[in-house]
Amino acid sequence: MTGPGSITRARTVWCAFCWADPGASCTALDGQHFARYLRAYRRQVISRDTMIAACLAVPQISYGQVVPDAAVPDSTGPAPAGRQDEPAVKHRTS
């Protein structure tokens, strides 16, 4: 399945910081709050690689940090299918 790029995917969820509507930009400066990327990642709308790119795009991370749109690669690959990239948790039995 192919779909819109990473930034467009992130915009499909509400911003949990400024409550920008889905589809609307968080700022007039072409950027999204980190909270929006985090919310999109938690809902499996964007990939882990997109989340890493958003983290690396700014010198420090906070919930309200604005991530410039130009700093996040606009991939056109498939949306993530789940959390298969996460390591399995091993529980102690003793």
C-alpha positions in Angstrom: 0.0 0.0 0.0 1.4 3.4 -0.9 0.1 6.6 0.6 0.9 10.1 1.4 4.2 11.2 2.7 5.4 11.2 6.3 4.3 14.8 7.1 0.9 14.4 5.5 0.5 11.2 7.6 1.4 13.0 10.8 -1.2 15.7 10.0 -4.0 13.0 9.9 -4.1 13.2 13.7 -4.9 16.0 16.1 -2.0 17.9 17.6 -2.0 17.1 21.3 -0.1 20.3 22.0 -2.0 23.1 20.2 -5.1 21.0 19.2 -4.7 21.8 15.5 -7.3 19.9 13.5 -6.2 16.9 11.4 -5.0 18.3 8.1 -4.1 21.7 9.5 -0.6 22.8 10.2 0.4 23.5 13.7 2.2 26.7 12.8 2.3 29.2 10.0 6.0 28.5 9.7 5.5 25.0 8.1 6.2 22.9 11.1 4.4 20.4 13.4 4.7 20.1 17.1 6.6 17.0 18.3 3.4 16.0 20.1 1.7 15.5 16.8 4.5 13.1 15.6 4.4 11.3 18.9 0.6 10.9 18.7 0.8 9.7 15.0 3.5 7.2 16.0 1.5 5.8 18.9 -1.4 5.3 16.5 0.9 3.6 14.0 0.3 6.2 11.3 4.0 7.0 10.8 7.0 4.7 10.9 9.8 4.4 13.4 12.2 5.9 10.9 10.0 9.0 10.5 9.9 9.3 14.3 13.7 9.1 14.5 14.0 11.7 11.8 11.7 14.1 13.7 13.8 13.5 16.9 17.1 14.2 15.0 15.7 17.3 13.3 15.8 19.5 16.4 18.6 20.2 19.0 16.4 19.2 21.9 13.0 17.5 22.3 10.0 18.7 24.2 6.3 18.0 23.7 5.8 21.5 22.3 8.9 21.6 20.2 8.2 22.6 16.6 9.8 20.2 14.1 10.3 21.9 10.7 8.5 20.1 7.9 11.6 20.3 5.7 13.7 18.4 8.2 11.5 15.2 8.0 11.9 13.1 4.9 8.7 12.9 3.0 8.7 9.1 2.4 6.2 7.6 0.0 6.6 4.1 1.3 3.9 2.1 3.0 2.5 3.0 6.3 3.8 0.9 9.2 1.8 -2.3 9.7 2.4 -2.6 13.4 5.1 -2.8 15.9 7.0 -5.8 14.6 10.2 -3.7 14.8 10.0 -3.6 18.6 12.0 -6.3 20.5 10.0 -8.9 22.4 9.9 -8.4 26.1 11.3 -11.3 28.1 9.6 -11.9 31.5 11.4 -13.5 34.4 9.8 -16.7 35.5 11.7 -17.0 38.8 
